[in-house]
Amino acid sequence: MTTERMARFVVETAEVPQAVLHGARIAIADALACGLAGTLDEGSAIARRWVAESGGKPQATVWGSTLRATPADAALANGMFVHALDFDDTLPTQRGHPSSTLVPAVLAVAEATGASGREALGAYVLGLEVAGVVGRALGNGHYLRGWHPTSTAGVFAATAAAARLYRLDAGQLCSAWGIAASQASGHTRNFGTMTKPFHAGLAARGAVMSTWLARQGFTGDADIFGGRKSFLATYAGDDGRPFASLVEELGSRWALVDPGINYKRWPCCSCNHRPIGGLLEMLAEHRIATDEVEAVSVGFPPGSDDALKYDDPRTGAEGKFSIQYSIAATLLDRRITLETYTDAMLARPEARQLMQKVRRYRIPDDKVYSGTVGYNDLELVTRRGTFRRRVDRSPGSSEWPMSEADHEEKFLDCASRVLGAEGARRLLQLAGRTDGLPRAAALAEATVPAGSEPLP
């Protein structure tokens, strides 16, 4: 039974290579930073109120506050925080955002079980392996049909990670995946609304709930990925890879190394990132002033711009899913920040005027892509000539990596908004030695601002 083989890989893998654990440490730090900045989002405030009213045994930290909740509810809120600003990482093989579901589930269960930092890192790594397997088995067709793999694949990945920390056996994990399958959800029509980050939170909570239930003897289908009417038979696109062959590859390479995680330089949809990066290079290389620009054309191969729903966005949240606004803001400001995607910035007359100069078009291609993989063609028409470039690598990927200084700048910018400069620096240093922490809970506890008053 292939489902069981994958479960045995998760629960029986004894050691994860040190280099892979180092990559997990970077991913957890990035998610913590994104989550702290995300606590300031309006939707996150609503989620925090929901958790506060839900009650239950307080075993885990709701980041950025003194509120404590059940592990499942803490995972819900923290998952929403991480994904709130669309600043969190992506995994090409999952075709979604892995850490927004994995890290909240891992840290919530780690707090409840007293797991060490090294155990938390190992759980994250093994969960990421499952994210890649399920994502490739689902294929691009799953996403293009309207499903959101961050949550539909993410719930299985986070369930694997939580099962590792709860010390489930392979049979229990198989049941947990069966339970999780009935919670796999998330629709791309909700991109640009508060419900998109809700997908990540639901997946994180579903993972904790599924593993908790399975640990108590609650049953789910033990071969949810195999056979007639399986999860994959129901949800996968026509281009999905055979599940059995993917499971056989487990352990031969690690997703954190190949293909590697893409870390976001800018807080917007991944489909914008190659065009933004390419445009910034062109503007600098040719010393093009904003008032010289007459037109910008951005080409996308099939499927690669599916998430860019808004040609004429009216809110900052919609602007994150608009190539027209993202290009206009890049031309106008020469940098993209957390403030770029606010209602006020999007409403600037000069930004809306530049949006009218941006055109997107379809590049003929026999293949179908998703937003995390592919390429873009840029054409920049100016008063002194036309400049063209193909961008076939993604900023923040292993082909176009962020430096250690880039990661630190992003972390401190995000975390200091809640913790202040000193608190942000302290959390960064703590995250840097996660594998040596006796208690992974120290990371979540360090997200509570110093001197915070207990919540009513």
GULO-299517 format. One record per residue (C-alpha): x, y, z; residue in three letters. Coordinates in Angstrom, 3 decimals. Example, Ala and Ser with C-alpha at 12.3 -4.5 7.8 and 13.67 -1.06 7.14 Angstrom:
# GULO-299517
     east    north       up   r
   12.300   -4.500    7.800 Ala
   13.670   -1.060    7.140 Ser
This chain:
# GULO-299517
     east    north       up   r
    0.000    0.000    0.000 Met
    1.692    3.185   -1.222 Thr
    0.045    5.425    1.376 Thr
    1.575    3.268    4.096 Glu
    5.015    3.414    2.455 Arg
    4.920    7.206    2.595 Met
    3.733    7.075    6.216 Ala
    6.620    4.785    7.158 Arg
    9.069    7.209    5.557 Phe
    7.687   10.014    7.736 Val
    7.648    8.171   11.052 Val
   10.694    5.924   10.604 Glu
   13.287    8.285    9.085 Thr
   15.897    8.498   11.806 Ala
   18.166   11.310   10.645 Glu
   17.799   14.302    8.380 Val
   21.042   15.666    6.848 Pro
   22.454   18.694    8.662 Gln
   22.411   20.833    5.509 Ala
   18.696   20.141    5.133 Val
   18.046   21.047    8.765 Leu
   19.859   24.341    8.119 His
   17.432   25.038    5.274 Gly
   14.505   24.295    7.568 Ala
   15.853   26.797   10.086 Arg
   15.772   29.532    7.419 Ile
   12.224   28.549    6.429 Ala
   10.931   28.641    9.998 Ile
   12.547   32.031   10.613 Ala
   11.006   33.425    7.418 Asp
    7.560   32.152    8.402 Ala
    7.831   33.642   11.882 Leu
    8.713   37.031   10.413 Ala
    5.898   36.933    7.871 Cys
    3.503   35.811   10.581 Gly
    4.410   38.648   12.923 Leu
    3.891   41.272   10.224 Ala
    0.694   39.462    9.276 Gly
   -0.726   39.844   12.796 Thr
   -1.302   43.516   11.944 Leu
   -3.658   42.654    9.074 Asp
   -7.368   43.331    9.573 Glu
   -8.300   39.731    8.830 Gly
   -5.781   38.499   11.394 Ser
   -7.397   40.623   14.094 Ala
  -10.724   38.944   13.350 Ile
   -9.084   35.500   13.506 Ala
   -7.533   36.364   16.872 Arg
  -10.960   37.336   18.233 Arg
  -12.397   34.021   17.019 Trp
   -9.680   32.045   18.795 Val
  -10.085   34.103   21.983 Ala
  -13.788   33.304   22.063 Glu
  -13.310   29.599   21.289 Ser
  -11.776   28.727   24.654 Gly
  -10.246   25.311   25.253 Gly
   -7.066   24.190   26.982 Lys
   -4.358   26.847   26.380 Pro
   -1.264   24.898   25.295 Gln
    0.139   26.972   22.437 Ala
    1.009   30.616   21.705 Thr
   -0.941   32.808   19.317 Val
    1.989   34.739   17.873 Trp
    2.412   38.417   18.613 Gly
    0.125   38.379   21.655 Ser
   -0.302   37.003   25.165 Thr
   -3.201   34.867   23.957 Leu
   -2.780   31.117   24.316 Arg
   -5.080   28.526   22.786 Ala
   -5.437   24.877   21.936 Thr
   -2.775   23.669   19.488 Pro
   -5.375   23.421   16.726 Ala
   -6.697   26.955   17.253 Asp
   -3.209   28.418   17.608 Ala
   -2.275   26.730   14.319 Ala
   -5.386   28.235   12.694 Leu
   -4.558   31.789   13.749 Ala
   -0.820   31.551   13.124 Asn
   -1.358   29.974    9.712 Gly
   -3.560   32.897    8.777 Met
   -0.933   35.326   10.059 Phe
    1.867   33.776    7.974 Val
   -0.159   33.904    4.760 His
   -1.960   37.203    5.441 Ala
    0.419   39.425    3.448 Leu
    1.364   36.896    0.726 Asp
    4.980   37.365    1.785 Phe
    5.560   33.716    2.729 Asp
    7.649   31.186    0.821 Asp
    6.603   28.874   -2.025 Thr
    7.595   25.372   -3.112 Leu
    7.558   24.755   -6.886 Pro
    6.720   21.060   -6.540 Thr
    3.778   21.802   -4.251 Gln
    2.677   24.733   -6.402 Arg
    1.852   26.579   -3.200 Gly
    3.062   28.010    0.088 His
    4.416   25.250    2.355 Pro
    5.521   27.086    5.483 Ser
    2.218   28.851    6.150 Ser
    0.698   25.469    7.009 Thr
    3.780   23.583    8.230 Leu
    5.363   26.045   10.660 Val
    2.171   26.941   12.593 Pro
    1.293   23.242   12.962 Ala
    4.841   22.255   13.923 Val
    5.306   24.971   16.546 Leu
    1.833   24.497   18.058 Ala
    2.335   20.748   18.487 Val
    5.929   21.283   19.639 Ala
    4.645   23.510   22.438 Glu
    2.058   20.930   23.458 Ala
    4.502   18.000   23.404 Thr
    7.669   19.696   24.657 Gly
    9.555   18.854   21.454 Ala
   13.075   20.165   20.957 Ser
   14.136   22.561   18.246 Gly
   15.871   19.783   16.335 Arg
   12.738   17.631   16.483 Glu
   10.685   20.537   15.156 Ala
   13.111   21.056   12.276 Leu
   12.990   17.359   11.397 Gly
    9.187   17.388   11.425 Ala
    9.183   20.403    9.119 Tyr
   11.564   18.698    6.661 Val
    9.511   15.504    6.502 Leu
    6.297   17.465    6.094 Gly
    7.864   19.368    3.216 Leu
    8.684   16.061    1.510 Glu
    5.003   15.141    1.641 Val
    4.055   18.579    0.269 Ala
    6.232   17.950   -2.783 Gly
    4.907   14.439   -3.376 Val
    1.239   15.409   -3.084 Val
    1.751   18.596   -5.101 Gly
    3.360   16.751   -8.012 Arg
    0.725   14.010   -7.862 Ala
   -2.006   16.663   -8.095 Leu
   -0.339   18.442  -11.040 Gly
   -0.967   21.878  -12.504 Asn
   -4.467   20.849  -13.533 Gly
   -5.541   20.740   -9.886 His
   -4.608   24.404   -9.427 Tyr
   -6.029   25.529  -12.769 Leu
   -9.335   23.892  -11.884 Arg
   -9.610   26.336   -8.969 Gly
   -8.102   24.447   -6.035 Trp
   -5.505   26.123   -3.798 His
   -2.612   23.654   -3.226 Pro
   -1.316   25.667   -0.272 Thr
   -4.207   24.137    1.654 Ser
   -5.259   21.073   -0.351 Thr
   -1.729   19.624   -0.419 Ala
   -0.642   21.538    2.675 Gly
   -3.056   19.790    5.018 Val
   -1.360   16.438    4.282 Phe
    2.125   17.921    4.679 Ala
    1.277   19.535    8.003 Ala
   -0.438   16.342    9.163 Thr
    2.782   14.434    8.483 Ala
    4.796   16.983   10.478 Ala
    2.365   16.972   13.388 Ala
    2.270   13.153   13.380 Ala
    6.048   13.076   13.673 Arg
    5.913   15.267   16.798 Leu
    2.944   13.403   18.301 Tyr
    4.943   10.190   17.657 Arg
    2.195    8.467   15.710 Leu
    2.988    5.133   14.113 Asp
    2.537    4.527   10.377 Ala
   -0.969    3.120   10.769 Gly
   -2.093    6.106   12.818 Gln
   -0.619    8.516   10.271 Leu
   -2.495    6.735    7.478 Cys
   -5.723    7.262    9.430 Ser
   -4.779   10.898   10.068 Ala
   -4.334   11.451    6.324 Trp
   -7.731    9.897    5.747 Gly
   -9.234   12.351    8.236 Ile
   -7.271   15.227    6.683 Ala
   -8.589   14.398    3.209 Ala
  -12.077   15.367    4.324 Ser
  -10.680   18.767    5.319 Gln
   -8.709   19.473    2.117 Ala
  -10.167   22.720    0.815 Ser
   -9.437   26.175   -0.548 Gly
  -10.642   27.861   -3.717 His
   -8.653   30.310   -5.831 Thr
  -11.742   32.456   -6.386 Arg
  -11.057   33.815   -2.915 Asn
   -7.637   35.227   -3.855 Phe
   -7.536   38.926   -3.013 Gly
   -9.804   38.495    0.031 Thr
   -9.263   37.625    3.694 Met
  -10.251   34.052    2.910 Thr
   -7.022   33.247    1.036 Lys
   -4.947   33.244    4.264 Pro
   -7.849   31.448    5.953 Phe
   -7.031   28.506    3.656 His
   -3.579   28.176    5.220 Ala
   -4.965   28.452    8.733 Gly
   -7.607   25.827    8.056 Leu
   -4.988   23.418    6.725 Ala
   -2.758   23.925    9.771 Ala
   -5.675   23.436   12.137 Arg
   -6.942   20.450   10.155 Gly
   -3.535   18.823   10.444 Ala
   -3.371   19.216   14.209 Val
   -6.944   18.018   14.603 Met
   -6.420   15.021   12.302 Ser
   -3.329   13.826   14.138 Thr
   -4.893   14.376   17.551 Trp
   -7.961   12.367   16.563 Leu
   -5.912    9.542   15.036 Ala
   -3.814    9.406   18.196 Arg
   -7.005    8.805   20.181 Gln
   -8.057    5.920   17.922 Gly
  -10.331    7.880   15.570 Phe
  -10.275    6.280   12.123 Thr
  -10.043    7.530    8.556 Gly
   -9.496    5.692    5.306 Asp
   -6.041    4.144    5.626 Ala
   -5.236    4.278    1.897 Asp
   -6.593    7.686    0.987 Ile
   -4.089    8.181   -1.871 Phe
   -4.628    4.802   -3.544 Gly
   -7.362    3.113   -5.534 Gly
  -10.741    4.098   -6.905 Arg
  -12.224    7.375   -5.617 Lys
   -9.025    8.141   -3.710 Ser
   -8.065   11.717   -2.927 Phe
   -5.872   11.842   -6.020 Leu
   -8.449   10.202   -8.276 Ala
  -10.897   12.877   -7.157 Thr
   -8.680   15.973   -7.070 Tyr
   -5.686   15.480   -9.393 Ala
   -5.311   17.087  -12.805 Gly
   -4.542   15.120  -15.943 Asp
   -0.857   16.062  -15.669 Asp
   -0.402   14.691  -12.146 Gly
    2.601   12.404  -11.663 Arg
    2.009    8.758  -10.625 Pro
    1.884    8.710   -6.823 Phe
    3.684    5.388   -6.400 Ala
    6.769    6.515   -8.342 Ser
    6.943    9.736   -6.345 Leu
    6.855    7.848   -3.063 Val
    9.627    5.568   -4.285 Glu
   11.827    8.664   -4.760 Glu
   11.488    9.759   -1.121 Leu
   14.869    9.993    0.543 Gly
   16.803   10.150   -2.724 Ser
   16.707   13.941   -2.703 Arg
   15.323   16.538   -0.321 Trp
   12.825   19.193   -1.382 Ala
   14.710   21.842    0.596 Leu
   17.695   21.215   -1.683 Val
   16.030   20.183   -4.952 Asp
   14.091   22.155   -6.110 Pro
   14.560   24.304   -3.008 Gly
   12.190   26.807   -1.465 Ile
   11.478   30.137   -3.145 Asn
   11.604   32.947   -0.586 Tyr
    9.640   36.052   -1.403 Lys
   11.400   39.364   -1.785 Arg
    8.078   41.194   -2.124 Trp
    4.685   40.771   -0.392 Pro
    2.537   39.863   -3.379 Cys
    1.460   36.929   -5.528 Cys
    4.343   34.825   -6.860 Ser
    3.136   35.353  -10.438 Cys
    4.335   38.966  -10.145 Asn
    7.839   38.178   -8.961 His
    9.674   37.307  -12.164 Arg
    8.298   40.404  -13.950 Pro
    9.143   42.662  -11.002 Ile
   12.671   41.277  -10.745 Gly
   13.272   41.507  -14.481 Gly
   11.888   45.029  -14.676 Leu
   14.084   46.258  -11.822 Leu
   17.117   44.856  -13.626 Glu
   16.138   46.555  -16.896 Met
   15.482   49.910  -15.243 Leu
   18.865   49.854  -13.509 Ala
   20.842   48.500  -16.464 Glu
   19.493   51.045  -18.951 His
   18.995   53.894  -16.440 Arg
   15.394   54.402  -17.469 Ile
   13.460   57.168  -15.732 Ala
    9.778   56.654  -14.969 Thr
    8.648   59.537  -17.180 Asp
   10.456   57.953  -20.154 Glu
    8.225   54.865  -20.103 Val
    5.518   54.747  -22.754 Glu
    4.362   51.135  -22.449 Ala
    5.166   47.847  -20.684 Val
    4.135   44.441  -22.014 Ser
    4.377   41.325  -19.859 Val
    4.052   37.916  -21.489 Gly
    2.892   34.830  -19.586 Phe
    2.856   31.231  -20.849 Pro
   -0.406   29.297  -20.299 Pro
   -1.455   28.967  -16.660 Gly
    1.349   31.046  -15.193 Ser
   -0.831   34.100  -14.566 Asp
   -3.959   32.291  -13.420 Asp
   -3.818   33.879   -9.960 Ala
   -3.532   37.450  -11.304 Leu
   -7.262   38.043  -11.211 Lys
   -7.391   41.827  -11.085 Tyr
   -6.665   43.978  -14.133 Asp
   -8.217   46.971  -12.376 Asp
   -7.702   46.406   -8.623 Pro
   -9.551   48.603   -6.161 Arg
   -7.989   47.536   -2.859 Thr
   -4.460   46.859   -1.711 Gly
   -5.338   43.181   -1.263 Ala
   -6.509   42.994   -4.880 Glu
   -3.331   44.801   -5.945 Gly
   -1.270   41.831   -4.757 Lys
   -2.937   39.815   -7.533 Phe
   -2.567   42.422  -10.288 Ser
    0.378   42.573  -12.689 Ile
   -0.789   46.015  -13.811 Gln
   -0.476   47.515  -10.337 Tyr
    2.692   45.606   -9.408 Ser
    4.482   46.845  -12.523 Ile
    3.167   50.392  -12.048 Ala
    4.373   50.462   -8.417 Ala
    7.773   49.126   -9.485 Thr
    8.103   51.852  -12.132 Leu
    7.001   54.555   -9.740 Leu
    8.821   53.608   -6.535 Asp
   11.707   51.366   -7.742 Arg
   11.046   49.123   -4.733 Arg
    8.193   47.019   -3.392 Ile
    7.512   47.074    0.361 Thr
    4.795   46.063    2.803 Leu
    3.356   49.556    2.367 Glu
    3.068   49.154   -1.420 Thr
   -0.080   47.052   -1.157 Tyr
   -2.217   49.380    0.930 Thr
   -5.419   50.982   -0.300 Asp
   -3.878   54.434   -0.132 Ala
   -0.840   53.509   -2.237 Met
   -2.960   51.775   -4.841 Leu
   -5.255   54.809   -5.088 Ala
   -2.406   57.201   -5.995 Arg
   -3.345   58.972   -9.268 Pro
    0.173   58.517  -10.663 Glu
    0.025   54.764   -9.958 Ala
   -3.359   54.377  -11.625 Arg
   -2.120   56.346  -14.598 Gln
    0.897   54.057  -15.004 Leu
   -1.349   50.988  -14.785 Met
   -2.928   52.061  -18.066 Gln
    0.455   51.592  -19.762 Lys
    0.782   47.945  -18.698 Val
   -0.426   45.152  -20.968 Arg
   -0.249   41.424  -20.378 Arg
   -0.466   38.854  -23.124 Tyr
   -0.283   35.116  -23.692 Arg
    2.974   33.537  -24.873 Ile
    2.233   30.526  -27.117 Pro
    3.534   27.369  -25.448 Asp
    2.555   23.697  -25.616 Asp
    3.016   23.317  -21.852 Lys
    0.827   24.554  -19.009 Val
    2.520   26.212  -16.033 Tyr
    1.635   27.429  -12.564 Ser
    2.632   30.694  -10.911 Gly
    5.617   29.218   -9.092 Thr
    7.239   27.850  -12.266 Val
    7.597   29.178  -15.795 Gly
    9.012   32.311  -17.380 Tyr
    8.006   35.777  -18.578 Asn
    8.805   38.039  -21.513 Asp
    9.142   41.763  -20.825 Leu
    9.010   44.590  -23.345 Glu
    9.669   48.135  -22.172 Leu
    8.907   50.883  -24.675 Val
   10.542   54.219  -23.894 Thr
   11.154   57.515  -25.663 Arg
   14.698   56.398  -26.471 Arg
   13.981   52.881  -27.633 Gly
   12.473   49.498  -26.857 Thr
   14.085   47.044  -24.440 Phe
   13.251   43.339  -24.181 Arg
   14.122   40.557  -21.769 Arg
   13.052   36.989  -20.991 Arg
   13.006   36.219  -17.255 Val
   13.227   32.477  -16.639 Asp
   14.236   32.394  -12.980 Arg
   12.349   33.463   -9.902 Ser
   13.682   35.970   -7.366 Pro
   14.316   34.201   -4.074 Gly
   14.851   30.809   -5.728 Ser
   18.055   28.785   -5.727 Ser
   18.773   30.193   -9.217 Glu
   18.324   33.798   -8.017 Trp
   18.823   33.503   -4.257 Pro
   18.354   35.950   -1.454 Met
   21.568   36.608    0.426 Ser
   21.887   36.191    4.174 Glu
   21.685   39.987    4.424 Ala
   18.459   39.958    2.355 Asp
   16.886   37.404    4.693 His
   17.952   39.391    7.745 Glu
   16.585   42.647    6.342 Glu
   13.237   41.039    5.561 Lys
   13.049   39.388    8.990 Phe
   13.839   42.536   10.943 Leu
   11.496   44.704    8.860 Asp
    8.600   42.296    9.450 Cys
    9.225   41.310   13.056 Ala
   10.147   44.746   14.384 Ser
    6.678   46.025   13.514 Arg
    5.381   43.933   16.422 Val
    8.394   43.236   18.637 Leu
   10.419   46.418   18.167 Gly
   14.013   46.390   16.966 Ala
   15.447   44.700   20.047 Glu
   12.771   41.997   20.239 Gly
   13.057   41.274   16.518 Ala
   16.823   40.898   16.770 Arg
   16.458   38.592   19.775 Arg
   13.986   36.337   17.910 Leu
   16.249   36.253   14.843 Leu
   19.181   35.093   16.967 Gln
   16.995   32.479   18.641 Leu
   15.734   31.180   15.289 Ala
   19.331   30.940   14.098 Gly
   20.049   28.284   16.700 Arg
   16.771   26.383   16.522 Thr
   18.493   23.017   16.247 Asp
   20.120   23.570   19.643 Gly
   16.983   24.625   21.521 Leu
   15.854   22.178   24.226 Pro
   12.313   23.493   23.699 Arg
   11.043   24.607   20.297 Ala
    8.356   26.430   22.273 Ala
   10.914   29.168   22.939 Ala
   10.433   30.397   19.362 Leu
    6.684   30.898   19.723 Ala
    7.073   32.410   23.181 Glu
    9.569   34.946   21.811 Ala
    6.890   36.333   19.477 Thr
    5.088   37.862   22.466 Val
    6.026   41.568   22.688 Pro
    7.875   42.531   25.866 Ala
    5.642   44.156   28.446 Gly
    2.440   43.008   26.773 Ser
   -0.669   43.215   28.911 Glu
   -2.675   39.987   29.167 Pro
   -5.591   39.962   26.756 Leu
   -9.040   40.297   28.316 Pro
